[in-house]
Amino acid sequence: MTAQFDTSWPAFPVPLREAAGAALGGQLYAGLGSAGTAWYRLDTAHRAAGWQRMADFPGTAPAGAACAASGPYLFLFGGAITPAGHGACQSGAVWRYDSVANSWRQLDLPLPLGLLGASALAQADGSIVLFGGYHRAQFDDFCQAHAAASEAERPQLLRAYMARPVAAFEWNRHQWRFDPRQGTLHDEGALPFAGTCGAVAIDANGAAILASGEIKPGLRTPLAWHARRDGSGWDRHALPDTAAGVPQEGVAAAFGGRCGGIPVIAGGTHFIGASANYAQEQWHAHAGLAKTWRRELYGFDGRQWRGLGLLPAPRAHGLSFQVGNSLLLVGGDTDAGAAILETLAITLSNGPGRDTVSYPA
């Protein structure tokens, strides 16, 4: 399998990290996060026109919100906001963007849980399922305490917060289903794996895949969970080692989706050594470790995840869109958080000989 890359797609007009977006037919929508209240659309049938600015988000723009499309609407769930004159906190709101009227409306549906960093996946019946998300009260209480503390007090406050095991963070490990027609959110029960933030959600022909992501701040999981088509449960698969003898840390804030029908994961970040530290009960597992941006591209062949090569550059924290047989990587950043505006399209093809990857030098 050969991966090919196309950079001829329109670049995003502003830095785009921790953003929200989804595809509606041939229209791609993206914005918020580092773009503030700005909201853009790209018509894939007329891509030469580039990203066009649409109606701005009318509230305090969230970062890390979950987003998915249903009918002519995009729905936005939670995220982190910083209201004027206040510290950061989680949004408890659900917003609806009407693609026909080009307008926003907040729904009368207060969220019963925190969904910062959650993953949203549109379903064939028009519903939207939600996985993961940061515990709202814990996040809000920490942000409030951190904002009120002196500069001298903050390092100890941060260490105390981080030096806890996975279970103590109480991230959402239930599957929730949003019904746009009824405007309701229903808890469908606990999942057999830890709650995640920044995981990749993929629709694999009607069955969900939730791949990797954080399971506590700074600690990733190398596992991908695949829902069985008969609804009887989930199967566990691991991402391959990054190199011979180098354990897989897992990635958060990676790109992903179907590429030519194949589930793929690309890029993301992790802290090399965090998993080993955590195994030694060093609960602040990423303390002193450098955040690393990754280039690896993985694909699932129906039996296991396999390496498909490397992206042209390390990349994370952006948005993914499935367009035809390609997967588009929009926005995000690279090493040390440098913004990437270039849009990258990935396609896979069956080539002769062993598996290879090609990309611009």
C-alpha positions in Angstrom: 0.0 0.0 0.0 1.4 3.4 -1.1 0.5 6.7 0.5 0.5 9.7 -1.7 0.2 13.3 -0.6 -1.4 16.3 -2.4 -0.8 19.9 -1.1 -2.8 21.6 -3.9 -5.9 22.0 -1.7 -6.6 25.6 -0.3 -4.6 26.4 2.8 -6.6 27.5 5.9 -6.6 31.3 6.2 -5.7 31.4 9.9 -4.0 29.1 12.5 -6.4 26.4 13.4 -5.8 24.4 16.6 -8.2 22.8 19.1 -10.9 23.6 16.5 -14.3 22.2 15.5 -15.6 21.2 12.1 -17.4 18.6 10.0 -18.4 17.8 6.5 -21.9 18.3 5.0 -21.9 16.6 1.7 -19.3 18.4 -0.4 -19.1 21.3 2.0 -16.4 21.4 4.7 -16.9 23.6 7.8 -14.2 24.5 10.3 -13.3 27.2 12.8 -13.3 28.2 16.5 -10.5 27.1 18.8 -7.4 29.2 17.9 -9.5 30.9 15.1 -11.7 32.5 17.8 -15.3 33.1 16.7 -14.4 32.7 13.0 -16.2 30.0 11.0 -15.3 29.0 7.4 -16.6 26.8 4.6 -14.8 25.1 1.7 -16.9 23.9 -1.3 -14.9 20.9 -2.5 -16.5 21.1 -5.9 -15.2 24.7 -6.3 -12.1 24.5 -4.2 -10.3 27.3 -6.1 -12.5 29.7 -4.3 -10.8 28.7 -1.1 -12.2 28.9 2.4 -15.0 31.4 2.7 -15.8 33.1 6.0 -19.4 32.3 7.2 -21.4 33.6 10.1 -19.2 34.1 13.2 -19.9 32.1 16.3 -22.1 34.3 18.5 -20.9 33.3 21.9 -17.5 32.8 23.7 -15.7 30.6 21.2 -14.9 27.1 22.7 -11.6 25.2 22.2 -11.6 21.4 22.1 -15.4 21.1 21.5 -16.8 17.9 19.9 -18.6 18.5 16.5 -20.6 16.4 14.0 -23.1 16.9 11.3 -26.7 15.7 11.0 -29.0 16.7 8.2 -28.4 20.3 7.2 -26.9 21.1 10.7 -23.7 20.9 12.5 -23.8 20.4 16.3 -21.2 21.6 18.7 -20.8 20.1 22.2 -19.0 21.6 25.1 -15.3 22.6 24.9 -13.3 25.0 27.1 -14.2 28.6 27.2 -12.7 31.7 28.9 -15.5 34.2 29.5 -14.4 37.9 29.8 -13.1 38.6 33.3 -13.1 34.9 34.3 -10.8 31.9 34.2 -11.2 28.9 31.9 -14.1 26.5 32.4 -16.0 23.9 30.4 -19.0 25.0 28.4 -22.2 23.1 29.2 -23.8 24.2 26.0 -24.9 22.5 22.7 -24.9 24.8 19.7 -26.5 24.2 16.3 -25.2 25.7 13.0 -27.7 25.9 10.2 -25.9 25.5 6.9 -28.8 26.7 4.9 -29.6 29.9 6.9 -25.9 30.4 7.8 -26.8 31.0 11.4 -26.1 29.7 15.0 -28.5 28.9 17.8 -27.9 27.5 21.3 -30.1 24.6 22.1 -32.1 24.3 25.3 -30.1 21.3 26.4 -27.6 21.8 29.2 -24.9 19.1 29.1 -25.0 16.8 32.0 -21.3 16.1 31.7 -18.0 17.6 30.5 -17.2 17.0 26.8 -13.9 18.9 26.5 -11.7 16.7 24.3 -14.6 14.3 23.5 -15.0 12.5 20.1 -18.2 12.8 18.1 -19.3 10.4 15.4 -22.3 10.9 13.1 -24.6 7.9 12.6 -26.6 6.7 9.6 -29.9 7.3 11.4 -29.0 11.0 12.0 -28.0 10.6 15.6 -24.6 11.5 17.0 -22.6 9.4 19.4 -20.1 10.9 21.9 -17.1 9.3 23.6 -14.8 10.5 26.3 -14.4 14.0 27.7 -12.7 15.7 30.6 -14.6 15.7 34.0 -16.2 19.2 34.1 -16.0 19.9 37.9 -12.4 18.8 38.2 -11.3 20.9 35.2 -13.2 24.0 36.4 -12.0 23.7 40.0 -8.4 23.3 38.9 -8.6 26.2 36.5 -10.2 28.4 39.2 -7.6 27.5 41.8 -4.7 27.9 39.4 -5.9 31.4 38.4 -6.3 32.4 42.0 -2.9 31.1 43.1 0.3 33.1 43.1 3.1 32.4 40.6 5.0 30.7 43.4 2.1 28.5 44.3 1.2 27.3 40.8 4.0 24.7 40.2 3.0 22.8 43.4 -0.7 23.1 42.5 0.0 21.6 39.1 2.1 18.8 40.4 -0.5 17.8 43.0 -3.2 17.8 40.3 -1.1 15.7 37.8 0.3 13.2 40.2 -2.8 11.0 40.3 -3.6 7.7 38.6 -5.9 7.5 35.6 -9.1 6.6 37.6 -8.8 9.7 39.7 -9.4 12.0 36.8 -12.9 10.4 36.2 -13.0 11.2 32.5 -16.2 10.1 30.8 -16.2 6.4 29.9 -19.8 6.2 28.9 -21.2 6.3 25.3 -23.8 9.1 24.9 -26.2 9.5 22.0 -27.6 12.8 20.9 -30.9 12.8 19.0 -31.2 16.0 16.9 -34.9 15.5 16.2 -35.8 15.3 19.8 -33.0 17.5 21.1 -32.1 14.9 23.8 -28.9 13.3 25.0 -29.1 9.7 26.3 -26.5 7.8 28.3 -26.1 4.4 26.6 -23.9 2.9 29.4 -20.3 2.3 30.3 -17.6 1.3 27.8 -15.0 -1.4 28.5 -12.1 1.0 28.3 -10.9 4.1 30.0 -12.3 7.5 29.2 -10.3 9.4 26.6 -9.6 12.9 25.4 -8.2 13.7 21.9 -9.0 10.2 20.6 -9.7 9.5 16.9 -13.2 8.4 16.1 -13.8 6.6 12.8 -16.9 5.2 11.2 -15.9 1.9 9.7 -18.9 1.0 7.6 -21.3 1.6 10.4 -19.2 0.4 13.3 -17.3 2.8 15.4 -13.5 2.8 16.0 -12.1 4.8 18.9 -8.4 4.9 18.5 -5.7 6.0 21.0 -5.9 9.4 22.7 -5.1 10.5 26.3 -6.3 8.6 29.3 -5.0 11.2 31.7 -3.1 14.5 31.0 0.2 13.6 29.4 -0.4 9.8 29.2 -1.7 8.2 26.0 -3.0 4.7 25.2 -1.7 2.6 22.3 -5.0 0.8 22.0 -7.8 1.2 19.4 -11.3 -0.1 20.3 -13.5 -1.5 17.5 -17.2 -1.8 18.0 -18.6 -5.1 16.8 -21.2 -4.8 14.0 -23.7 -6.9 15.9 -23.6 -4.6 18.9 -22.3 -7.3 21.2 -19.3 -5.4 22.4 -15.8 -4.1 21.5 -12.6 -5.7 20.2 -9.2 -4.4 21.2 -6.4 -3.8 18.8 -3.0 -2.2 19.5 -1.1 0.3 17.3 2.3 -1.2 16.2 5.6 -0.2 17.8 7.0 3.0 16.4 10.3 1.3 15.7 12.0 -2.0 16.4 12.2 -2.3 20.2 10.6 1.1 20.8 7.2 0.7 22.6 4.2 2.5 21.2 3.1 5.3 23.5 -0.1 6.0 21.6 -1.0 9.5 20.3 -3.5 12.2 21.1 -4.8 14.9 18.8 -4.1 12.8 15.8 -5.8 13.0 12.4 -8.0 10.1 11.3 -10.8 8.7 9.2 -11.4 6.4 6.2 -9.0 6.7 3.4 -10.0 4.7 0.3 -12.2 2.7 2.7 -9.3 1.9 5.0 -9.4 3.3 8.6 -6.2 5.4 9.1 -4.6 7.4 11.9 -1.9 10.0 11.2 0.3 12.2 13.3 -0.6 13.2 16.8 1.6 13.9 19.9 2.9 12.0 22.9 5.6 12.1 25.6 8.2 9.4 25.1 8.8 7.6 28.3 5.4 8.5 29.9 4.1 4.9 29.7 7.2 3.5 31.3 7.0 6.1 34.1 3.4 5.3 34.8 4.1 1.6 34.9 6.5 2.4 37.7 3.7 4.3 39.5 5.1 7.7 38.7 1.6 9.2 38.4 2.9 12.5 37.0 4.1 10.4 34.1 5.1 13.1 31.7 6.9 15.3 34.2 10.2 16.5 32.7 9.5 14.9 29.3 9.3 16.8 26.0 6.1 16.8 24.0 6.8 15.1 20.7 4.9 15.6 17.4 4.6 12.4 15.3 4.7 11.6 11.5 3.5 8.0 11.5 0.6 6.9 9.4 -1.2 3.7 10.4 -3.9 1.7 8.7 -6.2 -1.1 9.8 -6.2 -4.0 7.3 -9.2 -5.8 8.9 -7.0 -7.8 11.3 -4.4 -5.4 12.8 -3.1 -1.9 12.6 0.0 -1.6 10.4 2.5 1.2 9.6 1.9 2.8 6.2 4.9 5.2 6.3 5.4 8.8 7.4 3.7 12.2 6.8 5.8 14.9 5.1 6.2 16.5 8.6 5.0 15.9 12.2 1.5 17.2 12.7 -1.3 17.3 15.3 -4.2 19.3 16.8 -6.0 19.9 13.5 -9.1 18.6 11.7 -9.7 15.6 9.4 -12.2 15.4 6.6 -13.1 12.4 4.3 -13.4 13.7 0.7 -14.0 10.9 -1.8 -11.2 8.4 -1.4 -8.9 11.0 0.3 -8.4 12.1 3.9 -7.8 15.8 4.3 -5.7 17.2 7.1 -6.6 20.8 7.8 -4.8 23.1 10.2 -3.0 21.9 13.2 0.6 22.4 14.2 4.0 20.8 14.1 7.1 20.6 16.3 7.0 23.0 19.3 3.5 24.0 18.3 4.3 25.9 15.1 1.1 26.5 13.2 0.5 24.7 9.8 -1.9 26.3 7.4 -1.3 23.9 4.5 -4.0 21.4 3.7 -2.7 17.9 3.0 -4.7 15.3 1.2 -3.8 11.6 1.7 -4.7 8.9 -0.7 -3.7 5.2 -0.6 -3.1 3.0 -3.6 -2.0 -0.6 -4.2 1.5 -0.5 -5.5 3.9 -3.2 -6.6 6.3 -4.8 -4.2 6.6 -4.1 -0.5 4.6 -1.4 1.3 6.1 2.0 0.7 5.3 5.7 1.2 6.1 8.6 -1.0 6.0 12.3 -0.1 7.7 15.5 -1.2 11.3 15.8 -0.1 
